[in-house]
Structure formats: C-alpha cells, structure tokens
Amino acid sequence: MSRAKTGRNDRSITSGSDFLQLDISDAPRGGRADWLATRLRLAIADGRLPVGSRLPATRVLAGELRVSRGVVTEAYQRLTEDGHLEGRGRGGTIVVAVPVTARAASGGAGRVPAGYGHADAVPGATHASAAAGPPSTPSAGTASPRHPASSADCSAEPPPTLSGGTPDAAQPPTAFDGTPDAVQPSTLTEPPSTLSVSVRGAAPISAHPRPPSTPSSSAPGATRLPSPAEPPSALSTLARGAAHPSPTGSPSTVFGGTPGADVFDALRAAPAKIDLSPGVPDLAAFPRGAWLRAERGVLNSLAPAELGYGAPRGTPVLRRAVANWLARNRGVLVDPDEVVIVAGVAQALGLLAQVLREDGITALAVEDPGSLGVRQHLWHWGLATPPVAVDAAGLRVDDLRDSGAPAVVITPAHQFPMGVVLDGDRRRQLIRWADEGGLIVEDDYDAEHRYDRPPVPALRSMLAEQVCYTGSVSKLLAPTLRVGWLLVPTRYREAVVAAKRFADLGNAALPQLVLASLMESGELERQLRLLRRRHIRRRDAMIEAIGADLPGAVVHGAAAGLHLVITFDADFPDADLAAAALARGVKTQPLSWHRQRPGRPGLVLGYAANPPTAVAEGVATIAAALRELR
C-alpha cells in the first residue's frame, strides 16, 4: 500500500523487546549471544532482574529480537553455567543468584531485592550471591533515599502466596502550528481543615483540598503565564459538571460548541454502529480464563484478615509486582515502597495536582496538541495548562522554557494524540530543563503498544527525583479495572499517600492481588504479545482504508498505540465532520478537541476495538460524511 501520505518517522521498521529495552541493532555482528548474556548479567546485577524473576521463553525473546533461537539459548546457557539462572522446565528460566560483581561493588554486604526476603525463599538460590541486591536508584549523580511505608501502611502479616507466580539522523521537524496561550485557574474559598501533611515546608495538604488564587505577576514566586486560552467561565463550568453537551449523545449536542466536562460521557453514551474512539482497547480480548484462574489462586491462599481495609498506597504484593514489571519492561529501578497504587492515570493526575498546588505550583504545561481529558482534570483542581508545541521530534523544549511553567505533563513514549516519540535530542534538552529545577510528570501512555519502532526507556529511569511517573493497565487489560501506579520524587511521596488516603482509603485489594499474580506469572506478557498481533492487523486495515477512501488525508502516529491521527489540508470545522460521521453511525473524536491553539482539521481514530472489516467500513463512512460536508 502507498505510504506517500504517512507522516515522517511513523513507520521505521525496527526490532526490539520491551524486556530490558533490548535492541539487537546495538549488538555487534557475530557477537549477539555474548552481547545478550552481558545485558542479562548487568540487569541481574543492578536489580532490574531480581532473584526469582522469570525470563522470557527463548522462542519468544528470539522472535522479538528477530534472531535465531540459538542466540538466546546460548546466552541463557552461559548464565546458567555461571550459576545465575536455573531452568525449571515448564516453570521457565528463573534468576537464582546475583553476580559476585554486584556484591563486591557494595562491599559484599548488599541487600536482598525488596519483597523476596532470604535466599531460601527461592529454591536453588545461592545464599552469598542472592544476598546482593540492586543499588539504590540514582538521581542526578546521587542515590535517592528510600522511604519505607509508615506504620499505618504496613501489614504485620506477610503478603499472600499467589498461585502460579514467582516471587538519530532525522529530518528537521515541522511544527504543528499555533499561537501560545493558557488557562488561568479559578479562585475558590478555602474550606476548614484539621488534617494535614506538609510538603517541603509548604502549606499543608488538607483533608479538603483547595485550588490556589489566580497567580498575579506581582505575587512572590508566582508563575507568569500567557493570556488565557479559555473563557473566564471555563473552569467554573467544568467544576459544576458543565451544562453541555447533553448526555443524550446526539451529534449536535456532543460536538456543538466548546466541549464541557461531561463531553466524553456524552460521547460514550451516543449510539453508534462502529466505535472508532481513541483509547478504547480490544475488550473482547480480556483474558477471562487467566483472570479467573489467578483469582481462584488468590482466594484459596488469602487469610481472613486480608479481606479487611488495606494500605492507602496499595497491597505490598502488587507494589512489588509493579516494581519488577517496570524494571523489566521500562528500565525503571524502584523500590516497592516507592510505588503508590491508584485508580488509573486520571486519579494519579488528580493526586499530583493537589500535592503540587500545595507546593506552590499553579501551572502545569501540557503538550499541544494534547489530551483534552488531562487538561480537564488539571482545571478541576485549579491548575493552569499553558500549551507547549509538539512537532515531529516531540515536545518543543524551547517553547516549554518560554512558557515559564515550573512543571510539564508529557507523553514521551507515544505522544497523545499525534503519536510521535520524544527523540534523543529532545530527551536530553528536557532532562537538562528538569535538572535545572523543572518537574516532569511522565504519563507513560501506550508505551507497551509499539509495533514498528524499538523500545524507549522511561524518562523516570534517567532523573528519578525530578520525574513523577504514572501508568496503568487500562489499555493492556481493561479500563474497568481502574488500576494504575504512581511514582513521585521523595519530597512528595508522603503527601501523595495522604491525598490517596483521603480520596478513597486505597484501591480494592482483591483486583490488586489478582493483577499481581498475572504480572508475576508471565500472563501479562502473553496478553501483550496477543494484542500486538491483533492490533497490527487492525492498524494496517485502517491505513489501507484511509489510502483508498481518504487519499488526501495525512496519517500520523502509526508506529505505536491504539489509534492514529489523520489531518486534512483544508479549511473546515473537524467537529462538523465528527458530528456527520456520528449521524451515520461512526464514533470518533475531532482533533480540535485536543488543541489549545489553531491548527489543521483532523480526526483521532481508534482501531484496537474493532475487527479489520469494521475498521474499513468506519473509514468509508467518514469519507462519505466528508464528501457531504464539501
């Protein structure tokens, strides 16, 4: 099929594995097994693969790296002969000992990786080696301090045993045009409060959080912002729940006027034959059998006391599983005590907004184009959202500096909605900005859903004390689970836990334990491999249909994610096109919803939730609606 209208950098055909962010292009020819063995040995030494970790099957890893199975088998065999790995038949290949170099680097008295206890907890582990654990997570050249959970958050009982689980020469970027502007937060009256937690000497985090007064240029330490991007009533309208659009979900009410706080509720409620909304995963692929097996295993081993109230920061078992998952798949070294389990990324943003506002931060810069939903959540908590331009290389860091915002929300692995990856030069610029005092809020959106590009490590792995990191399983399993995680710098951790405590006392424990079992048993990786195969077929069907029915459209963001964007070199309201498509039975979102600055009209099209035939039919319907508009 023709790629003439596909955006630049969208379809670089490469190979790589999310497991340890392995990219075979880094390996010397003729020395791939040695390279792989070295990478595995390093990951075991630095804690990304703690004792008890299960390695991918040789067939699976060879397929992801596009090498012969013999390369992976030889690398595994070398580490097995060294005593670091052990084959357990159907149980897989397990890490049983840490290299001696790791113990020597810490003076021979390292700690056991958190959550695994003594070497006896892993059959076959070597006592002297297994005792050496990962080093503390570095931050700008210094080790970040570990903060154990408070006595109120720690269980006296050990966590339950889970069934089946073991403990760049690129072309110059072109900007998405626009003019800078911003939103000013509203002023609300402060409610009384008696419960508080201090953040770095700032005002306390109260049981009844409040938004700050609108910053003025004369106030000490105030953030100087551009002129407002929203009408003066926008924030108060959002706080009230918005009077429009109507929940009836008719095309004219969903897409008429400025989108209100309930616009996504209205769109979800709108009847449609084909739903091409972005962010909707393949819900028919939810692993019901694996979930039921894991749930039965958890219930069979659960002590009665563990059915009571849990810790606000989450169950120890899931926090350990998330820490291991992030180390293996995102390059993030984190102690389980640093993980806070939240009800999805939306709640993570709400908790952060409260904590940062109390620390004097009244504005979070956002990508433009960028998620309308993210802006709505930040507005609700009284934060301004000055826009920062995004181009083919990702966030414009020079634009971020010009905005004067002290913090930024970014989706570097797969930018929403344009789908670009923050390139190496921009990453370095952003890290320098953060190292000078800026704060990054990293939404690891769609990081696991990549098809035609190598994996990229999370920003959190580079500068932990200046990055707040959040992710979830909403796109990997289902949004209805409402399970995600949040990592924050040390100075904000206890305040975030306090905000979570007063929000809901903590997520439901049973789904956390089941998810931990799926993570530790390898089921989640199997689910991801299944979804990637399905998503590639559906994405290719959408690109083919666009080429046939919408030949003038430009495709963006096809190399990863659950959606892509099409833009048109024309002048018409894209909300009118979305409304016309909905009237014909196809649901989508106009690109203008996700802009704060003017730009080309376009649509954000999700493909993950529909089979290829439905995807093609949906695109043909949009093409018919476009012809009608013109």
C-alpha positions as CSV (number, residue, x, y, z in Angstrom):
1,M,0.0,0.0,0.0
2,S,1.1,3.6,-0.5
3,R,2.9,5.3,2.3
4,A,3.1,8.6,0.4
5,K,0.7,10.3,2.9
6,T,2.1,8.8,6.0
7,G,3.7,11.2,8.5
8,R,7.5,11.2,8.8
9,N,9.1,8.8,11.3
10,D,5.9,6.9,11.7
11,R,6.9,3.7,10.1
12,S,10.6,3.0,10.9
13,I,10.8,-0.8,10.6
14,T,12.9,-2.0,13.5
15,S,13.1,-4.8,16.0
16,G,13.4,-4.8,19.8
17,S,12.0,-6.2,23.0
18,D,10.3,-4.4,25.9
19,F,12.1,-6.9,28.1
20,L,15.1,-4.7,29.4
21,Q,14.6,-2.5,26.3
22,L,16.8,-4.8,24.3
23,D,17.6,-3.6,20.8
24,I,19.5,-6.0,18.6
25,S,20.9,-3.2,16.5
26,D,23.2,-2.5,19.5
27,A,24.8,-5.9,19.2
28,P,28.0,-6.5,17.2
29,R,27.6,-8.9,14.2
30,G,28.9,-12.3,15.2
31,G,28.7,-11.5,18.9
32,R,25.0,-11.4,19.6
33,A,24.9,-14.2,22.2
34,D,27.8,-12.6,24.1
35,W,26.0,-9.2,23.9
36,L,22.8,-10.7,25.2
37,A,24.5,-12.5,28.0
38,T,26.2,-9.3,29.1
39,R,23.0,-7.3,29.1
40,L,21.2,-10.0,31.2
41,R,24.1,-10.2,33.6
42,L,24.0,-6.4,34.0
43,A,20.3,-6.4,34.6
44,I,20.6,-9.1,37.3
45,A,23.4,-7.1,39.0
46,D,21.6,-3.7,39.0
47,G,18.3,-5.1,40.2
48,R,16.1,-4.9,37.1
49,L,16.0,-8.7,37.3
50,P,16.0,-9.6,41.0
51,V,16.2,-13.1,42.4
52,G,13.1,-15.0,41.5
53,S,12.4,-13.2,38.2
54,R,11.2,-15.3,35.3
55,L,12.9,-14.7,31.9
56,P,11.0,-14.8,28.6
57,A,10.9,-18.1,26.8
58,T,13.8,-18.4,24.3
59,R,11.4,-18.7,21.4
60,V,9.5,-15.5,22.5
61,L,12.7,-13.4,23.0
62,A,14.2,-14.6,19.8
63,G,11.1,-13.6,17.9
64,E,11.1,-10.1,19.4
65,L,14.7,-9.6,18.7
66,R,14.5,-11.2,15.2
67,V,17.4,-13.5,15.9
68,S,17.7,-17.3,15.8
69,R,16.6,-19.2,18.9
70,G,20.1,-20.5,19.3
71,V,21.4,-16.9,20.1
72,V,19.0,-16.7,23.1
73,T,19.6,-20.3,24.2
74,E,23.3,-19.8,24.2
75,A,23.1,-16.6,26.3
76,Y,20.8,-18.3,28.8
77,Q,23.1,-21.3,29.0
78,R,26.1,-19.1,29.8
79,L,24.4,-17.5,32.7
80,T,23.1,-20.9,33.8
81,E,26.6,-22.3,33.9
82,D,27.7,-19.2,35.9
83,G,25.0,-20.1,38.5
84,H,22.8,-17.0,37.9
85,L,19.9,-18.7,36.1
86,E,18.2,-22.1,36.5
87,G,15.9,-23.9,34.1
88,R,12.7,-25.1,35.8
89,G,11.1,-27.0,32.9
90,R,7.5,-25.7,32.4
91,G,8.3,-23.2,35.2
92,G,10.6,-21.3,32.8
93,T,14.1,-19.9,33.4
94,I,14.5,-18.2,36.8
95,V,17.1,-15.8,38.2
96,V,18.6,-17.6,41.3
97,A,21.7,-15.6,42.1
98,V,23.2,-12.1,41.7
99,P,26.7,-11.8,40.0
100,V,29.5,-11.5,42.5
101,T,30.5,-8.1,41.0
102,A,27.3,-6.7,42.4
103,R,28.2,-7.8,45.9
104,A,31.7,-6.5,45.5
105,A,30.5,-3.1,44.4
106,S,28.6,-2.8,47.6
107,G,31.4,-4.1,49.8
108,G,30.0,-7.6,49.9
109,A,27.0,-6.6,52.1
110,G,24.3,-5.7,49.7
111,R,20.6,-6.1,50.4
112,V,18.2,-8.7,49.2
113,P,16.0,-7.4,46.4
114,A,12.9,-5.9,48.1
115,G,10.0,-8.3,48.5
116,Y,12.0,-11.6,48.2
117,G,13.4,-12.0,51.7
118,H,16.1,-14.5,52.3
119,A,17.7,-16.6,49.5
120,D,15.8,-19.6,51.0
121,A,12.6,-18.1,49.6
122,V,13.7,-19.1,46.1
123,P,14.5,-22.8,45.8
124,G,18.0,-23.3,44.4
125,A,19.2,-19.8,45.1
126,T,22.8,-19.2,46.3
127,H,22.9,-17.6,49.7
128,A,26.0,-15.5,49.2
129,S,25.1,-14.2,45.8
130,A,21.3,-13.8,46.3
131,A,22.0,-11.5,49.3
132,A,23.4,-8.9,47.0
133,G,20.6,-6.6,45.7
134,P,20.2,-3.8,43.4
135,P,21.8,-0.4,44.2
136,S,19.7,2.5,45.2
137,T,18.1,4.3,42.3
138,P,20.5,7.1,41.2
139,S,19.2,10.7,40.8
140,A,21.4,13.3,39.1
141,G,24.5,11.5,40.3
142,T,23.4,10.8,43.9
143,A,21.5,7.9,45.4
144,S,17.9,8.7,46.2
145,P,16.9,7.9,49.8
146,R,14.5,5.1,50.4
147,H,11.3,5.9,52.5
148,P,9.7,2.8,54.0
149,A,6.0,2.7,54.4
150,S,4.6,4.3,57.5
151,S,3.3,2.1,60.3
152,A,-0.2,2.9,59.2
153,D,0.5,1.4,55.7
154,C,2.4,-1.7,56.6
155,S,0.8,-5.1,57.2
156,A,2.1,-7.2,60.1
157,E,1.3,-10.3,58.0
158,P,3.5,-11.4,55.1
159,P,1.9,-11.0,51.6
160,P,-0.1,-14.0,50.4
161,T,1.4,-16.6,48.1
162,L,0.0,-16.2,44.7
163,S,-0.8,-19.2,42.5
164,G,1.5,-19.6,39.5
165,G,3.6,-16.6,40.5
166,T,7.3,-16.2,41.3
167,P,8.4,-14.2,43.9
168,D,19.4,9.8,15.3
169,A,20.0,11.4,11.8
170,A,16.4,12.7,11.3
171,Q,14.9,15.3,9.0
172,P,14.2,18.7,10.6
173,P,10.9,18.6,12.5
174,T,7.9,20.5,11.3
175,A,5.8,22.2,13.9
176,F,2.0,21.8,14.4
177,D,1.2,25.4,14.0
178,G,-0.3,27.6,16.7
179,T,-0.2,30.7,18.9
180,P,0.7,30.4,22.7
181,D,-2.0,31.0,25.2
182,A,-3.0,29.5,28.6
183,V,-5.8,28.9,31.1
184,Q,-5.9,30.8,34.4
185,P,-7.2,28.9,37.4
186,S,-10.3,30.0,39.2
187,T,-10.3,31.2,42.8
188,L,-12.3,29.2,45.4
189,T,-12.9,29.7,49.1
190,E,-10.6,27.7,51.4
191,P,-12.6,25.1,53.5
192,P,-11.7,24.4,57.1
193,S,-9.2,21.6,57.7
194,T,-7.7,19.8,60.7
195,L,-5.8,17.0,58.9
196,S,-2.7,17.9,57.0
197,V,0.7,16.7,55.8
198,S,3.5,19.1,55.0
199,V,5.4,19.1,51.7
200,R,8.9,20.5,51.8
201,G,7.8,23.2,54.2
202,A,4.9,24.4,52.0
203,A,1.3,24.8,53.0
204,P,-0.2,21.6,54.4
205,I,-2.1,19.0,52.3
206,S,-5.6,19.3,53.8
207,A,-8.4,16.7,54.0
208,H,-10.4,19.2,51.9
209,P,-8.0,20.4,49.2
210,R,-8.4,23.8,47.7
211,P,-7.3,25.5,44.5
212,P,-5.0,28.5,44.8
213,S,-5.8,32.0,44.0
214,T,-5.1,33.0,40.4
215,P,-1.4,34.0,40.3
216,S,-0.5,37.5,39.6
217,S,2.7,38.9,38.2
218,S,3.3,40.8,41.4
219,A,2.9,37.9,43.8
220,P,6.3,36.5,45.1
221,G,7.2,33.3,43.3
222,A,4.1,33.5,41.0
223,T,4.3,31.9,37.6
224,R,3.9,34.4,34.8
225,L,1.5,32.9,32.2
226,P,0.4,33.9,28.8
227,S,-3.1,35.2,28.2
228,P,-6.0,32.7,28.9
229,A,-6.9,30.1,26.4
230,E,-10.3,29.5,27.8
231,P,-13.2,31.9,28.5
232,P,-13.3,33.2,32.1
233,S,-16.2,30.9,32.9
234,A,-14.5,27.7,31.6
235,L,-13.1,26.5,34.9
236,S,-16.2,27.2,36.9
237,T,-18.3,25.4,34.2
238,L,-16.0,22.4,34.4
239,A,-16.2,22.4,38.2
240,R,-20.0,22.4,38.1
241,G,-20.0,19.5,35.7
242,A,-20.8,21.6,32.6
243,A,-24.2,22.3,31.2
244,H,-23.3,20.9,27.8
245,P,-23.1,18.7,25.9
246,S,-26.3,16.9,26.7
247,P,-26.0,13.3,27.9
248,T,-28.5,12.3,25.2
249,G,-25.4,12.0,23.0
250,S,-26.9,13.3,19.7
251,P,-24.3,14.5,17.2
252,S,-25.3,18.2,17.5
253,T,-25.1,18.2,21.3
254,V,-21.9,16.1,21.5
255,F,-19.9,18.2,19.0
256,G,-21.7,21.6,19.3
257,G,-19.8,24.4,21.0
258,T,-16.9,24.2,23.5
259,P,-16.6,20.6,25.0
260,G,-17.7,20.6,28.6
261,A,-16.6,18.3,31.5
262,D,-19.1,15.6,30.6
263,V,-18.3,15.5,26.9
264,F,-16.6,12.1,27.0
265,D,-19.6,10.7,29.0
266,A,-21.9,12.0,26.3
267,L,-19.8,10.6,23.5
268,R,-19.6,7.2,25.2
269,A,-23.4,7.2,25.6
270,A,-24.1,8.1,22.0
271,P,-25.3,5.1,20.0
272,A,-23.1,4.1,17.1
273,K,-22.6,1.0,14.9
274,I,-18.8,1.4,14.9
275,D,-16.8,3.0,17.7
276,L,-13.5,4.4,16.5
277,S,-12.9,6.4,19.7
278,P,-9.3,6.6,20.7
279,G,-8.1,5.0,23.9
280,V,-10.5,2.0,23.7
281,P,-8.6,-1.3,23.9
282,D,-9.7,-4.7,22.5
283,L,-12.1,-5.5,25.3
284,A,-13.1,-8.8,23.6
285,A,-9.5,-10.0,24.2
286,F,-9.7,-9.6,28.0
287,P,-8.0,-12.7,29.4
288,R,-11.1,-14.0,31.3
289,G,-9.7,-17.5,31.8
290,A,-6.3,-16.3,33.1
291,W,-8.1,-13.8,35.4
292,L,-10.4,-16.4,36.9
293,R,-7.5,-18.9,37.5
294,A,-5.5,-16.2,39.2
295,E,-8.5,-15.1,41.2
296,R,-9.1,-18.6,42.4
297,G,-5.5,-19.0,43.4
298,V,-5.6,-15.7,45.4
299,L,-8.8,-16.6,47.2
300,N,-7.5,-20.1,48.1
301,S,-4.5,-18.6,49.8
302,L,-6.0,-15.4,51.2
303,A,-6.1,-15.1,55.0
304,P,-9.4,-13.8,56.5
305,A,-7.6,-10.7,57.9
306,E,-6.5,-9.7,54.4
307,L,-10.2,-9.1,53.5
308,G,-10.2,-6.0,55.7
309,Y,-9.0,-2.5,54.9
310,G,-5.7,-2.3,53.1
311,A,-2.9,0.3,52.9
312,P,-3.7,3.5,51.0
313,R,-0.5,3.1,48.9
314,G,-1.7,-0.4,47.7
315,T,-1.0,-4.0,48.6
316,P,2.6,-5.0,49.1
317,V,2.2,-7.8,46.6
318,L,1.1,-5.6,43.7
319,R,3.7,-2.9,44.6
320,R,6.4,-5.5,44.4
321,A,5.0,-6.8,41.1
322,V,4.8,-3.3,39.6
323,A,8.3,-2.6,40.7
324,N,9.5,-5.7,38.9
325,W,7.4,-5.0,35.8
326,L,8.8,-1.5,35.5
327,A,12.4,-2.7,35.9
328,R,12.0,-5.4,33.3
329,N,9.9,-3.5,30.8
330,R,10.5,0.2,31.3
331,G,14.1,0.4,32.7
332,V,12.8,2.0,35.9
333,L,14.6,0.9,39.1
334,V,12.3,1.5,42.0
335,D,11.7,0.0,45.5
336,P,8.2,-1.3,46.1
337,D,7.8,1.1,49.0
338,E,8.0,4.0,46.4
339,V,5.1,2.7,44.4
340,V,1.6,4.1,45.0
341,I,-1.3,2.1,43.5
342,V,-4.0,4.4,42.1
343,A,-7.3,4.2,40.3
344,G,-5.8,4.8,36.9
345,V,-3.8,7.7,35.4
346,A,-6.8,10.1,35.9
347,Q,-6.6,9.7,39.7
348,A,-2.8,9.9,39.6
349,L,-3.1,13.3,37.9
350,G,-5.7,14.5,40.5
351,L,-3.5,13.5,43.4
352,L,-0.5,15.2,41.8
353,A,-2.5,18.3,41.1
354,Q,-3.4,18.6,44.8
355,V,0.1,18.0,46.0
356,L,1.8,20.3,43.5
357,R,-0.6,23.1,44.1
358,E,0.0,23.0,47.8
359,D,3.7,23.2,47.0
360,G,3.2,26.5,45.2
361,I,2.9,25.1,41.6
362,T,-0.1,26.7,40.0
363,A,0.5,25.8,36.3
364,L,1.4,22.5,34.6
365,A,2.4,23.0,30.9
366,V,0.8,20.5,28.6
367,E,1.5,19.3,25.1
368,D,-0.3,20.9,22.2
369,P,-2.0,19.1,20.6
370,G,-2.5,17.2,23.9
371,S,-5.2,15.3,25.7
372,L,-8.4,17.3,26.5
373,G,-9.1,14.9,29.3
374,V,-5.8,15.7,31.0
375,R,-6.5,19.4,30.8
376,Q,-10.0,18.9,32.3
377,H,-8.6,17.1,35.3
378,L,-6.0,19.7,35.9
379,W,-8.5,22.5,35.5
380,H,-10.8,20.8,38.0
381,W,-8.1,21.1,40.6
382,G,-7.4,24.8,39.8
383,L,-4.3,24.5,37.7
384,A,-3.5,26.4,34.6
385,T,-2.4,24.5,31.5
386,P,-0.2,26.7,29.2
387,P,0.3,24.9,25.9
388,V,3.7,23.8,24.6
389,A,4.1,23.0,20.9
390,V,4.7,19.4,19.7
391,D,6.4,18.7,16.4
392,A,7.8,15.6,14.6
393,A,10.5,15.3,17.3
394,G,8.1,15.6,20.2
395,L,7.7,18.4,22.8
396,R,9.4,21.7,21.9
397,V,11.6,22.3,25.0
398,D,12.4,25.8,23.9
399,D,8.7,26.5,23.9
400,L,8.5,25.0,27.4
401,R,11.2,27.3,28.6
402,D,9.4,30.3,27.1
403,S,6.2,29.4,28.8
404,G,7.7,29.9,32.2
405,A,5.8,26.9,33.7
406,P,7.6,25.1,36.5
407,A,6.3,21.7,35.5
408,V,5.1,19.9,32.4
409,V,2.9,16.8,31.7
410,I,4.3,14.8,28.8
411,T,3.6,11.5,27.0
412,P,7.1,10.8,25.7
413,A,6.8,7.1,24.6
414,H,3.7,7.7,22.4
415,Q,2.5,11.3,22.4
416,F,-1.2,11.8,22.6
417,P,-2.7,12.4,20.1
418,M,-0.1,12.8,17.4
419,G,1.8,9.6,18.2
420,V,5.4,10.9,17.9
421,V,8.2,9.7,20.1
422,L,10.3,12.2,22.0
423,D,13.6,11.9,20.2
424,G,17.1,11.6,21.7
425,D,18.0,15.3,21.4
426,R,14.7,16.5,22.9
427,R,15.1,14.0,25.7
428,R,18.5,15.5,26.6
429,Q,17.1,19.0,26.4
430,L,14.2,18.1,28.7
431,I,16.4,16.3,31.2
432,R,18.6,19.5,31.3
433,W,15.5,21.6,31.9
434,A,14.4,19.3,34.7
435,D,17.9,19.2,36.2
436,E,17.7,23.0,36.5
437,G,14.7,22.7,38.7
438,G,11.8,21.8,36.4
439,L,9.4,19.0,37.2
440,I,8.3,16.4,34.7
441,V,5.0,14.5,35.0
442,E,5.5,11.5,32.7
443,D,2.3,9.7,31.5
444,D,3.7,6.5,30.1
445,Y,0.8,6.4,27.6
446,D,0.7,3.4,25.2
447,A,4.4,2.6,25.9
448,E,3.8,-1.1,25.7
449,H,1.8,-0.9,22.4
450,R,4.6,-0.5,19.9
451,Y,4.9,-2.2,16.5
452,D,7.4,-0.7,14.1
453,R,9.9,1.0,16.4
454,P,12.4,0.0,19.1
455,P,11.5,0.4,22.8
456,V,12.5,3.6,24.5
457,P,13.2,3.8,28.2
458,A,11.0,5.9,30.5
459,L,12.3,9.4,31.5
460,R,11.9,8.3,35.1
461,S,14.8,6.0,34.6
462,M,17.1,8.9,34.0
463,L,16.2,11.5,36.6
464,A,14.0,10.0,39.3
465,E,13.9,12.9,41.7
466,Q,12.6,15.3,39.1
467,V,10.1,13.0,37.4
468,C,6.6,11.9,38.6
469,Y,5.8,8.7,36.6
470,T,2.4,7.2,36.1
471,G,0.9,4.3,34.1
472,S,-1.9,1.8,34.2
473,V,-3.3,-1.4,32.8
474,S,-6.4,0.3,31.2
475,K,-5.1,-0.2,27.7
476,L,-3.5,-3.6,28.3
477,L,-6.4,-5.2,30.1
478,A,-9.5,-3.0,30.6
479,P,-10.3,0.5,31.9
480,T,-13.0,-1.0,34.2
481,L,-10.3,-2.4,36.5
482,R,-9.2,1.2,37.5
483,V,-5.7,0.1,38.5
484,G,-2.6,2.1,37.8
485,W,0.6,3.3,39.6
486,L,2.3,6.5,40.5
487,L,6.0,7.1,41.4
488,V,6.9,10.5,42.7
489,P,10.1,12.2,44.0
490,T,10.9,11.6,47.6
491,R,9.8,15.0,48.7
492,Y,6.2,14.4,47.5
493,R,5.7,10.7,48.5
494,E,4.0,11.0,51.9
495,A,1.8,13.9,50.7
496,V,0.6,11.8,47.7
497,V,-0.1,8.9,50.1
498,A,-2.1,11.3,52.3
499,A,-4.1,12.6,49.3
500,K,-4.8,9.0,48.3
501,R,-5.9,8.1,51.8
502,F,-8.4,10.9,51.9
503,A,-9.6,10.2,48.4
504,D,-10.7,6.6,48.9
505,L,-8.6,4.8,51.6
506,G,-6.9,2.8,48.8
507,N,-7.9,0.7,45.8
508,A,-9.8,-2.5,46.3
509,A,-7.3,-5.2,47.4
510,L,-8.7,-8.3,45.6
511,P,-8.1,-7.0,42.0
512,Q,-4.7,-5.8,43.1
513,L,-3.7,-9.3,44.2
514,V,-5.1,-10.9,41.0
515,L,-3.2,-8.4,38.8
516,A,0.0,-9.1,40.8
517,S,-0.4,-12.8,40.0
518,L,-0.8,-12.1,36.3
519,M,2.3,-9.9,36.3
520,E,4.5,-12.3,38.2
521,S,3.3,-15.5,36.3
522,G,4.0,-14.1,32.8
523,E,0.4,-13.9,31.8
524,L,0.5,-10.2,31.2
525,E,3.4,-10.5,28.8
526,R,1.5,-13.2,26.9
527,Q,-1.6,-10.9,26.8
528,L,0.6,-8.2,25.3
529,R,2.0,-10.4,22.6
530,L,-1.5,-11.5,21.6
531,L,-2.7,-7.9,21.5
532,R,0.2,-6.7,19.4
533,R,-0.6,-9.3,16.7
534,R,-4.3,-8.2,16.6
535,H,-3.5,-4.5,16.7
536,I,-1.1,-4.6,13.8
537,R,-3.7,-6.3,11.6
538,R,-6.3,-3.7,12.6
539,R,-3.9,-0.7,12.2
540,D,-2.9,-1.9,8.7
541,A,-6.5,-2.3,7.8
542,M,-7.2,1.3,8.8
543,I,-4.2,2.7,6.9
544,E,-5.2,0.8,3.8
545,A,-8.8,2.1,4.1
546,I,-7.6,5.7,4.5
547,G,-5.4,5.3,1.5
548,A,-8.3,4.1,-0.6
549,D,-11.2,6.3,0.7
550,L,-9.4,9.4,2.1
551,P,-6.4,9.8,-0.3
552,G,-5.9,13.5,0.7
553,A,-5.5,12.7,4.4
554,V,-2.1,12.6,6.2
555,V,-1.6,9.8,8.7
556,H,0.3,10.4,11.9
557,G,1.3,8.1,14.7
558,A,1.0,4.7,13.1
559,A,4.1,3.1,14.6
560,A,2.6,2.5,18.0
561,G,-0.5,2.9,20.2
562,L,-4.2,2.1,19.8
563,H,-5.1,5.0,17.5
564,L,-3.8,7.2,14.7
565,V,-4.5,10.7,13.6
566,I,-5.5,12.0,10.2
567,T,-5.2,15.6,9.2
568,F,-6.5,17.4,6.1
569,D,-5.0,20.2,4.0
570,A,-8.3,22.1,4.0
571,D,-10.3,24.6,6.0
572,F,-13.4,23.2,7.7
573,P,-14.5,22.5,11.3
574,D,-13.4,19.0,12.1
575,A,-16.1,18.8,14.8
576,D,-18.7,19.1,12.0
577,L,-17.0,16.1,10.3
578,A,-17.1,14.1,13.6
579,A,-20.8,15.0,14.0
580,A,-21.6,14.0,10.4
581,A,-19.8,10.7,10.9
582,L,-21.7,10.0,14.2
583,A,-25.0,10.8,12.4
584,R,-24.0,8.0,10.0
585,G,-23.2,5.6,12.9
586,V,-19.4,6.0,13.4
587,K,-18.0,7.4,16.5
588,T,-14.7,9.3,16.6
589,Q,-13.1,12.5,18.0
590,P,-12.2,15.8,16.3
591,L,-8.5,16.8,16.6
592,S,-9.6,20.3,17.6
593,W,-10.8,18.9,21.0
594,H,-7.2,18.2,21.8
595,R,-5.8,21.6,20.7
596,Q,-5.5,24.9,22.6
597,R,-4.0,26.6,19.5
598,P,-5.4,26.7,16.0
599,G,-4.3,24.0,13.6
600,R,-5.2,21.8,10.7
601,P,-8.5,20.0,10.9
602,G,-8.3,16.3,11.7
603,L,-9.7,13.2,13.4
604,V,-8.4,10.9,16.1
605,L,-9.3,7.4,15.1
606,G,-9.0,4.3,17.4
607,Y,-8.6,0.9,15.7
608,A,-7.9,-1.5,18.5
609,A,-11.5,-2.3,19.5
610,N,-12.8,-3.3,16.0
611,P,-12.0,-6.1,13.6
612,P,-10.5,-5.1,10.2
613,T,-13.8,-5.3,8.3
614,A,-15.5,-2.9,10.8
615,V,-12.4,-0.5,10.7
616,A,-12.6,-0.4,6.9
617,E,-16.4,0.3,7.0
618,G,-15.9,3.0,9.5
619,V,-13.3,4.8,7.4
620,A,-15.5,4.5,4.3
621,T,-18.4,6.1,6.3
622,I,-16.2,9.0,7.4
623,A,-15.2,9.5,3.7
624,A,-18.9,9.7,2.7
625,A,-19.5,12.2,5.5
626,L,-16.6,14.3,4.3
627,R,-17.9,14.4,0.8
628,E,-21.3,15.5,2.1
629,L,-19.7,18.4,4.0
630,R,-17.8,19.6,1.0
